Amino acid sequence: MALSNSEQSSGTVLIAIALSFVVASSPSVYPLSPSMATLRPMIMIMVLIFWLLFQPRYVGVFTAFIIGLIADLLMDTHLGQQAFAAVIMVLALRLCSLQVKQLNTFSAWLLATIGLIVFQLSLWLLQLMAQSIFVVQSGLSLLISILSWPLILLILRGFTR
């Protein structure tokens, strides 16, 4: 039985999504000095935001929760913190994207910025409430992530066509 073109293309998109998350997880666990680790961009979350914006049919709240759990395990944070922050980010992005008429490079960057800020604020709030810690240095990671978003967009955009 032969697959239709839409079934073949959806399979290709799903493989691209899965591979992009595997590749994005690698820099997250690469050992860095403590001072350099504060500059590490949130690549897994940036890839998640990209797929949320450009392939919402395949990536949603459940995917965000699973990616958040994987990020919790990879980065040795309390289980569920990044997962919860990722779900809050998805909901915020879905609300904001209702106002966007056409998704161009600037609007995608703006939505990604909102998503990254919501993710980081949620994570800070959770860590403050659960562990009584506030890691202000992760603000540098947020800034690096916002500035490097166009690079993620450039790399992954070829997989959405």
SESE-163751 format. One record per residue: residue number from 1; residue in one letter; chain; x negated, z negated, y of N, C-alpha, C in turn. Coordinates in nm, 4 decimals. Each point is the difference from the previous one (the first is absolute). Example, Ala and Ser with C-alpha at 12.3 -4.5 7.8 and 13.67 -1.06 7.14 Angstrom:
<nodes>
NODE     k   r   c      neast        nup     nnorth     caeast       caup    canorth      ceast        cup     cnorth
NODE     1   A   A    -1.3190    -0.7800    -0.5690     0.0890     0.0000     0.1190    -0.0900     0.0000     0.1200
NODE     2   S   A     0.0350     0.0720     0.1050    -0.0820    -0.0060     0.1190     0.0770    -0.0730     0.1090
</nodes>
This chain:
<nodes>
NODE     k   r   c      neast        nup     nnorth     caeast       caup    canorth      ceast        cup     cnorth
NODE     1   M   A    -0.0848     0.0000    -0.1177     0.0848     0.0000     0.1177    -0.0892     0.0000     0.1237
NODE     2   A   A     0.0210     0.0942     0.0880    -0.0814     0.0142     0.1214     0.0537    -0.0881     0.1117
NODE     3   L   A    -0.0926    -0.0516     0.0815     0.0385    -0.0823     0.1147     0.0297     0.0892     0.1190
NODE     4   S   A     0.0979    -0.0392     0.0795     0.0298     0.0754     0.1220    -0.1071    -0.0283     0.1047
NODE     5   N   A    -0.0015     0.0828     0.1050    -0.0992    -0.0178     0.1064     0.0128    -0.1360     0.0671
NODE     6   S   A     0.1235    -0.0469     0.0205     0.0178    -0.1298     0.0663    -0.0498    -0.1141    -0.0881
NODE     7   E   A     0.0194     0.0116    -0.1317    -0.0504    -0.1030    -0.0904    -0.1516     0.0003    -0.0037
NODE     8   Q   A    -0.0607     0.1208     0.0040    -0.1455     0.0095     0.0018    -0.0557    -0.0558     0.1295
NODE     9   S   A     0.0625     0.0328     0.1140    -0.0510    -0.0489     0.1280     0.0197    -0.1503     0.0139
NODE    10   S   A     0.1106    -0.0542    -0.0523     0.0185    -0.1451     0.0083    -0.1014    -0.0718    -0.0885
NODE    11   G   A    -0.0344     0.0597    -0.1134    -0.1034    -0.0585    -0.0849    -0.1352     0.0014     0.0682
NODE    12   T   A    -0.0293     0.1081     0.0710    -0.1255     0.0104     0.0740    -0.0064    -0.1038     0.1110
NODE    13   V   A     0.1108    -0.0189     0.0706     0.0045    -0.0986     0.1083    -0.0192    -0.1408    -0.0556
NODE    14   L   A     0.0642    -0.0306    -0.1108    -0.0140    -0.1332    -0.0595    -0.1430    -0.0260    -0.0462
NODE    15   I   A    -0.0650     0.1018    -0.0537    -0.1406    -0.0149    -0.0408    -0.0873    -0.0221     0.1226
NODE    16   A   A     0.0258     0.0758     0.1078    -0.0772    -0.0169     0.1239     0.0194    -0.1395     0.0572
NODE    17   I   A     0.1215    -0.0505    -0.0045     0.0284    -0.1348     0.0516    -0.0767    -0.1038    -0.0820
NODE    18   A   A     0.0100     0.0096    -0.1313    -0.0681    -0.0972    -0.0868    -0.1517     0.0058     0.0192
NODE    19   L   A    -0.0554     0.1208     0.0026    -0.1449     0.0130     0.0180    -0.0457    -0.0511     0.1360
NODE    20   S   A     0.0797     0.0228     0.1033    -0.0395    -0.0474     0.1330    -0.0052    -0.1528     0.0052
NODE    21   F   A     0.0900    -0.0667    -0.0708    -0.0041    -0.1462    -0.0039    -0.1199    -0.0503    -0.0798
NODE    22   V   A    -0.0336     0.0695    -0.1074    -0.1174    -0.0394    -0.0787    -0.1263     0.0154     0.0841
NODE    23   V   A    -0.0122     0.1134     0.0692    -0.1174     0.0228     0.0846    -0.0030    -0.1004     0.1153
NODE    24   A   A     0.1159    -0.0307     0.0592     0.0059    -0.0944     0.1126    -0.0330    -0.1422    -0.0418
NODE    25   S   A     0.0191    -0.0323    -0.1267    -0.0295    -0.1366    -0.0448    -0.1507    -0.0242    -0.0120
NODE    26   S   A    -0.0762     0.1048    -0.0201    -0.1450    -0.0155    -0.0182    -0.0702    -0.0629     0.1199
NODE    27   P   A     0.0186     0.0499     0.1225    -0.0674    -0.0639     0.1136     0.0484    -0.1434     0.0266
NODE    28   S   A     0.1188    -0.0320    -0.0480     0.0535    -0.1343     0.0225    -0.0771    -0.1063    -0.0766
NODE    29   V   A    -0.0589     0.0375    -0.1117    -0.0715    -0.0972    -0.0822    -0.1510     0.0162     0.0078
NODE    30   Y   A    -0.0464     0.0976     0.0732    -0.1439     0.0203     0.0133    -0.0611    -0.1206     0.0703
NODE    31   P   A    -0.1031    -0.0612    -0.0585    -0.0561    -0.1216     0.0600    -0.0715     0.0295     0.1323
NODE    32   L   A     0.0364    -0.0766     0.1004    -0.0616     0.0082     0.1319    -0.0375    -0.1399     0.0460
NODE    33   S   A    -0.0905    -0.0068     0.0958    -0.0337    -0.1305     0.0574     0.1236    -0.0521     0.0746
NODE    34   P   A     0.0105    -0.1311     0.0168     0.1174    -0.0547     0.0690     0.0222     0.0593     0.1394
NODE    35   S   A    -0.1067     0.0281     0.0734     0.0178     0.0562     0.1341     0.0492     0.1446    -0.0067
NODE    36   M   A    -0.0451     0.0747    -0.0998     0.0451     0.1386    -0.0145     0.1398     0.0076    -0.0611
NODE    37   A   A     0.0358    -0.0969    -0.0823     0.1318     0.0006    -0.0638     0.1115    -0.0120     0.1023
NODE    38   T   A    -0.0263    -0.0626     0.1138     0.1034    -0.0109     0.1040     0.0281     0.1347     0.0659
NODE    39   L   A    -0.0903     0.0961    -0.0170     0.0186     0.1331     0.0572     0.0609     0.0987    -0.0995
NODE    40   R   A     0.0244    -0.0444    -0.1225     0.0543     0.0879    -0.1032     0.1445     0.0376     0.0345
NODE    41   P   A     0.0296     0.1299     0.0098     0.1384     0.0395     0.0297     0.0921    -0.0271    -0.1188
NODE    42   M   A     0.1267    -0.0115     0.0271     0.1010    -0.0254    -0.1035     0.0402     0.1338    -0.0620
NODE    43   I   A    -0.0879     0.0563    -0.0797     0.0184     0.1366    -0.0495     0.1214     0.0115    -0.0914
NODE    44   M   A     0.0197    -0.0953    -0.0887     0.1162     0.0083    -0.0896     0.1307    -0.0015     0.0783
NODE    45   I   A     0.0067    -0.0824     0.1026     0.1213    -0.0072     0.0812     0.0159     0.1274     0.0824
NODE    46   M   A    -0.1109     0.0560     0.0469     0.0069     0.1247     0.0759     0.0498     0.1148    -0.0882
NODE    47   V   A    -0.0466     0.0053    -0.1244     0.0464     0.1025    -0.0937     0.1477    -0.0223    -0.0313
NODE    48   L   A     0.0390    -0.1252    -0.0173     0.1406    -0.0323    -0.0230     0.0865     0.0477     0.1174
NODE    49   I   A    -0.0439    -0.0255     0.1216     0.0741     0.0447     0.1179     0.0104     0.1519     0.0022
NODE    50   F   A    -0.1094     0.0682    -0.0315     0.0047     0.1463    -0.0013     0.1090     0.0499    -0.0940
NODE    51   W   A     0.0001    -0.0502    -0.1231     0.0991     0.0480    -0.0967     0.1406    -0.0439     0.0381
NODE    52   L   A     0.0140    -0.1158     0.0618     0.1327    -0.0426     0.0478     0.0543     0.0962     0.1050
NODE    53   L   A    -0.0879     0.0490     0.0855     0.0425     0.0907     0.1063     0.0237     0.1417    -0.0501
NODE    54   F   A    -0.0880     0.0494    -0.0876     0.0041     0.1406    -0.0370     0.0632     0.0289    -0.1359
NODE    55   Q   A     0.0180    -0.1001    -0.0831     0.0676     0.0179    -0.1295     0.0936    -0.1180    -0.0273
NODE    56   P   A     0.0958    -0.0256     0.0891     0.0880    -0.1159    -0.0211     0.0880     0.0128    -0.1245
NODE    57   R   A     0.0092     0.1194    -0.0542     0.0779     0.0196    -0.1226    -0.0661    -0.0694    -0.1191
NODE    58   Y   A    -0.1328    -0.0051     0.0014    -0.0747    -0.0549    -0.1130    -0.0560    -0.1395     0.0251
NODE    59   V   A    -0.0177    -0.0374     0.1256    -0.0632    -0.1276     0.0337     0.0955    -0.0804     0.0869
NODE    60   G   A     0.0276    -0.1223    -0.0431     0.0924    -0.0850     0.0739    -0.0362    -0.1468    -0.0138
NODE    61   V   A     0.1015    -0.0832     0.0041    -0.0184    -0.1450    -0.0015    -0.0648    -0.0455    -0.1313
NODE    62   F   A     0.0469     0.0527    -0.1118    -0.0558    -0.0409    -0.1297    -0.1481     0.0349    -0.0089
NODE    63   T   A    -0.0352     0.1212     0.0427    -0.1414     0.0412    -0.0017    -0.0827    -0.0906     0.0898
NODE    64   A   A     0.0529    -0.0318     0.1177    -0.0710    -0.0875     0.0935    -0.0228    -0.1373    -0.0625
NODE    65   F   A     0.1003    -0.0510    -0.0697    -0.0137    -0.1305    -0.0640    -0.1086     0.0042    -0.1079
NODE    66   I   A    -0.0002     0.1048    -0.0816    -0.0999     0.0130    -0.1067    -0.1401     0.0155     0.0593
NODE    67   I   A    -0.0144     0.0835     0.1029    -0.1310     0.0187     0.0649    -0.0454    -0.1313     0.0630
NODE    68   G   A     0.0928    -0.0745     0.0583    -0.0338    -0.1309     0.0564    -0.0479    -0.0976    -0.1056
NODE    69   L   A     0.0648     0.0003    -0.1163    -0.0449    -0.0865    -0.1098    -0.1392     0.0399    -0.0481
NODE    70   I   A    -0.0224     0.1302    -0.0106    -0.1329     0.0477    -0.0402    -0.1040    -0.0410     0.1035
NODE    71   A   A     0.0344     0.0136     0.1286    -0.0925    -0.0410     0.1067    -0.0264    -0.1507    -0.0065
NODE    72   D   A     0.1023    -0.0784    -0.0308    -0.0198    -0.1450    -0.0161    -0.1007    -0.0283    -0.1110
NODE    73   L   A     0.0132     0.0702    -0.1108    -0.0914    -0.0218    -0.1123    -0.1409     0.0486     0.0319
NODE    74   L   A    -0.0115     0.1145     0.0643    -0.1321     0.0552     0.0309    -0.0749    -0.0818     0.1046
NODE    75   M   A     0.0735    -0.0523     0.0970    -0.0648    -0.0689     0.1122     0.0044    -0.1508    -0.0135
NODE    76   D   A     0.0491    -0.0479    -0.1141     0.0012    -0.1426    -0.0294     0.0743    -0.0818     0.1052
NODE    77   T   A     0.1122     0.0517     0.0450     0.0875    -0.0779     0.0879     0.1096    -0.0618    -0.0857
NODE    78   H   A     0.0741    -0.0909     0.0575     0.1078    -0.0632    -0.0747     0.0992     0.1069    -0.0439
NODE    79   L   A     0.0392    -0.0051    -0.1260     0.0869     0.1015    -0.0582     0.1336     0.0056     0.0742
NODE    80   G   A     0.0310     0.1159     0.0500     0.1271     0.0227     0.0679    -0.0103     0.0100     0.1505
NODE    81   Q   A    -0.1101    -0.0462     0.0576    -0.0096     0.0041     0.1466    -0.0067     0.1426     0.0522
NODE    82   Q   A    -0.0907     0.0794    -0.0521    -0.0097     0.1377     0.0467     0.1202     0.0818    -0.0462
NODE    83   A   A     0.0559    -0.0346    -0.1144     0.1197     0.0687    -0.0476     0.1165    -0.0239     0.0956
NODE    84   F   A     0.0187    -0.1237     0.0418     0.1072    -0.0324     0.0942    -0.0235     0.0687     0.1343
NODE    85   A   A    -0.1236    -0.0044     0.0484    -0.0318     0.0645     0.1276     0.0216     0.1514    -0.0083
NODE    86   A   A    -0.0303     0.0594    -0.1147     0.0211     0.1441    -0.0179     0.1486     0.0346     0.0022
NODE    87   V   A     0.0825    -0.0831    -0.0617     0.1452     0.0247     0.0008     0.0553    -0.0138     0.1425
NODE    88   I   A    -0.0435    -0.1010     0.0730     0.0438    -0.0158     0.1401    -0.0435     0.1215     0.0814
NODE    89   M   A    -0.1217     0.0485    -0.0243    -0.0489     0.1181     0.0706     0.0866     0.1220    -0.0303
NODE    90   V   A     0.0379     0.0189    -0.1265     0.0849     0.1140    -0.0374     0.1328    -0.0065     0.0748
NODE    91   L   A     0.0590    -0.1161     0.0031     0.1283    -0.0138     0.0694    -0.0140     0.0292     0.1491
NODE    92   A   A    -0.1081    -0.0470     0.0603    -0.0236     0.0280     0.1421    -0.0222     0.1492     0.0236
NODE    93   L   A    -0.0764     0.0632    -0.0888    -0.0245     0.1441     0.0139     0.1280     0.0805    -0.0172
NODE    94   R   A     0.0832    -0.0401    -0.0941     0.1273     0.0716    -0.0204     0.0882    -0.0119     0.1241
NODE    95   L   A     0.0027    -0.1175     0.0611     0.0780    -0.0170     0.1229    -0.0553     0.0839     0.1144
NODE    96   C   A    -0.1321    -0.0008     0.0158    -0.0624     0.0761     0.1090     0.0096     0.1500    -0.0228
NODE    97   S   A    -0.0097     0.0437    -0.1247     0.0016     0.1435    -0.0265     0.1373     0.0612     0.0219
NODE    98   L   A     0.1033    -0.0819     0.0086     0.1326     0.0522     0.0320     0.0043     0.0610     0.1400
NODE    99   Q   A    -0.0868    -0.0478     0.0872    -0.0030     0.0480     0.1379    -0.0859     0.1250     0.0181
NODE   100   V   A    -0.0798     0.0332    -0.0999    -0.0920     0.1133     0.0109     0.0726     0.1268    -0.0447
NODE   101   K   A     0.0066     0.0970     0.0897     0.0681     0.1255    -0.0307    -0.0871     0.0935    -0.0822
NODE   102   Q   A    -0.1277     0.0104     0.0374    -0.0923     0.0874    -0.0713    -0.1306    -0.0756    -0.0232
NODE   103   L   A    -0.0473     0.0035    -0.1217    -0.1203    -0.0744    -0.0348    -0.1228     0.0880     0.0227
NODE   104   N   A    -0.0588    -0.0124     0.1180    -0.1237     0.0717     0.0299    -0.1165    -0.0990    -0.0085
NODE   105   T   A    -0.1189     0.0446     0.0341    -0.1189    -0.0841    -0.0146     0.0082    -0.1253     0.0864
NODE   106   F   A     0.0437     0.0144     0.1250     0.0066    -0.1157     0.0887     0.1064    -0.1000    -0.0459
NODE   107   S   A     0.1182     0.0492    -0.0367     0.1051    -0.0931    -0.0432    -0.0388    -0.0678    -0.1322
NODE   108   A   A    -0.0696     0.0721    -0.0882    -0.0472    -0.0622    -0.1245    -0.1017    -0.1093     0.0313
NODE   109   W   A    -0.0905     0.0262     0.0946    -0.0985    -0.1004     0.0393     0.0687    -0.1216     0.0628
NODE   110   L   A     0.1000     0.0248     0.0828     0.0747    -0.1095     0.0626     0.0730    -0.0836    -0.1053
NODE   111   L   A     0.0659     0.0660    -0.0944     0.0684    -0.0730    -0.1063    -0.0989    -0.0754    -0.0892
NODE   112   A   A    -0.1145     0.0616    -0.0276    -0.1020    -0.0679    -0.0802    -0.0527    -0.1229     0.0724
NODE   113   T   A    -0.0172     0.0116     0.1313    -0.0450    -0.1142     0.0799     0.1009    -0.1144    -0.0076
NODE   114   I   A     0.1269     0.0341     0.0143     0.1051    -0.1021    -0.0106    -0.0020    -0.0637    -0.1388
NODE   115   G   A    -0.0115     0.0834    -0.1043    -0.0033    -0.0514    -0.1364    -0.1187    -0.0917    -0.0258
NODE   116   L   A    -0.1168     0.0400     0.0478    -0.1199    -0.0828    -0.0183     0.0119    -0.1327     0.0748
NODE   117   I   A     0.0531     0.0035     0.1205     0.0167    -0.1235     0.0780     0.1007    -0.0924    -0.0677
NODE   118   V   A     0.1124     0.0553    -0.0451     0.1000    -0.0821    -0.0685    -0.0578    -0.0591    -0.1278
NODE   119   F   A    -0.0750     0.0799    -0.0748    -0.0625    -0.0494    -0.1228    -0.0926    -0.1167     0.0305
NODE   120   Q   A    -0.0890     0.0181     0.0978    -0.0979    -0.1040     0.0311     0.0664    -0.1252     0.0567
NODE   121   L   A     0.0978     0.0160     0.0870     0.0712    -0.1167     0.0541     0.0723    -0.0768    -0.1102
NODE   122   S   A     0.0627     0.0735    -0.0922     0.0681    -0.0652    -0.1129    -0.0992    -0.0761    -0.0870
NODE   123   L   A    -0.1139     0.0629    -0.0258    -0.1020    -0.0643    -0.0814    -0.0550    -0.1248     0.0685
NODE   124   W   A    -0.0269     0.0100     0.1299    -0.0467    -0.1175     0.0743     0.1017    -0.1136    -0.0069
NODE   125   L   A     0.1259     0.0334     0.0206     0.1052    -0.1019    -0.0019     0.0109    -0.0654    -0.1377
NODE   126   L   A    -0.0026     0.0812    -0.1041     0.0055    -0.0547    -0.1365    -0.1195    -0.0903    -0.0299
NODE   127   Q   A    -0.1195     0.0445     0.0378    -0.1193    -0.0802    -0.0260     0.0019    -0.1290     0.0806
NODE   128   L   A     0.0507     0.0065     0.1202     0.0095    -0.1196     0.0828     0.0990    -0.1001    -0.0593
NODE   129   M   A     0.1130     0.0499    -0.0474     0.1015    -0.0892    -0.0564    -0.0401    -0.0535    -0.1377
NODE   130   A   A    -0.0556     0.0853    -0.0855    -0.0285    -0.0397    -0.1379    -0.1323    -0.0735    -0.0159
NODE   131   Q   A    -0.1012     0.0401     0.0790    -0.1332    -0.0545    -0.0210    -0.0565    -0.0705     0.1222
NODE   132   S   A     0.0710     0.0029     0.1088    -0.0459    -0.0572     0.1268    -0.1326     0.0598     0.0455
NODE   133   I   A    -0.0150     0.1311    -0.0236    -0.1192     0.0687     0.0495     0.0427     0.1187     0.0861
NODE   134   F   A    -0.0844     0.0326     0.0940     0.0223     0.1156     0.0861    -0.1341     0.0693     0.0183
NODE   135   V   A    -0.0138     0.1160    -0.0593    -0.1259     0.0736     0.0033     0.0077     0.1029     0.1122
NODE   136   V   A    -0.0476    -0.0410     0.1176     0.0093     0.0864     0.1166    -0.0883     0.1240    -0.0145
NODE   137   Q   A    -0.1049    -0.0081    -0.0829    -0.0900     0.1136    -0.0191     0.0699     0.1192    -0.0641
NODE   138   S   A     0.1112    -0.0234    -0.0684     0.0712     0.1128    -0.0604     0.0650     0.0877     0.1068
NODE   139   G   A    -0.0001    -0.0464     0.1240     0.0443     0.0844     0.1110    -0.0932     0.1188     0.0203
NODE   140   L   A    -0.1292    -0.0188    -0.0307    -0.0950     0.1116     0.0066     0.0328     0.1051    -0.1054
NODE   141   S   A     0.0361    -0.0450    -0.1171     0.0408     0.0918    -0.1061     0.1245     0.0785     0.0421
NODE   142   L   A     0.0918    -0.0681     0.0661     0.1204     0.0663     0.0513    -0.0366     0.1076     0.1011
NODE   143   L   A    -0.0885    -0.0322     0.0913    -0.0420     0.0963     0.1018    -0.0711     0.1204    -0.0632
NODE   144   I   A    -0.0893    -0.0249    -0.0941    -0.0701     0.1086    -0.0700     0.1003     0.0864    -0.0758
NODE   145   S   A     0.0998    -0.0629    -0.0604     0.1017     0.0744    -0.0749     0.0817     0.0902     0.0917
NODE   146   I   A     0.0383    -0.0522     0.1146     0.0774     0.0803     0.0951    -0.0816     0.1187     0.0494
NODE   147   L   A    -0.1268    -0.0246     0.0292    -0.0854     0.1074     0.0509    -0.0338     0.1037    -0.1073
NODE   148   S   A    -0.0056    -0.0409    -0.1256    -0.0363     0.0937    -0.1061     0.1203     0.0654    -0.0669
NODE   149   W   A     0.1212    -0.0300     0.0455     0.1204     0.0612    -0.0577    -0.0053     0.1533     0.0011
NODE   150   P   A    -0.0443     0.0646     0.1090    -0.0036     0.1473    -0.0027    -0.0858     0.0562    -0.1134
NODE   151   L   A    -0.1016    -0.0728    -0.0428    -0.0828     0.0453    -0.1111     0.0803     0.0014    -0.1306
NODE   152   I   A     0.0764    -0.1045    -0.0241     0.0873    -0.0051    -0.1182     0.1021     0.1132     0.0066
NODE   153   L   A     0.0557     0.0213     0.1169     0.0974     0.1072     0.0206    -0.0620     0.1354    -0.0309
NODE   154   L   A    -0.1195     0.0222     0.0469    -0.0697     0.1259    -0.0222    -0.0301     0.0214    -0.1491
NODE   155   I   A    -0.0442    -0.1041    -0.0671    -0.0360     0.0121    -0.1412     0.1232     0.0227    -0.0889
NODE   156   L   A     0.1073    -0.0755     0.0241     0.1151     0.0049    -0.0900     0.1051     0.1051     0.0346
NODE   157   R   A    -0.0043     0.0536     0.1200     0.1033     0.0938     0.0411     0.0044     0.1253    -0.0869
NODE   158   G   A    -0.1121     0.0389    -0.0540    -0.0027     0.1181    -0.0875     0.0838    -0.0162    -0.1262
NODE   159   F   A     0.0270    -0.1238    -0.0402     0.0777    -0.0236    -0.1204     0.1511    -0.0001     0.0234
NODE   160   T   A     0.0421     0.0130     0.1238     0.1440    -0.0029     0.0284     0.0590     0.1388     0.0125
NODE   161   R   A    -0.0812     0.1015    -0.0105     0.0521     0.1367     0.0164     0.0293     0.0635    -0.1322
</nodes>
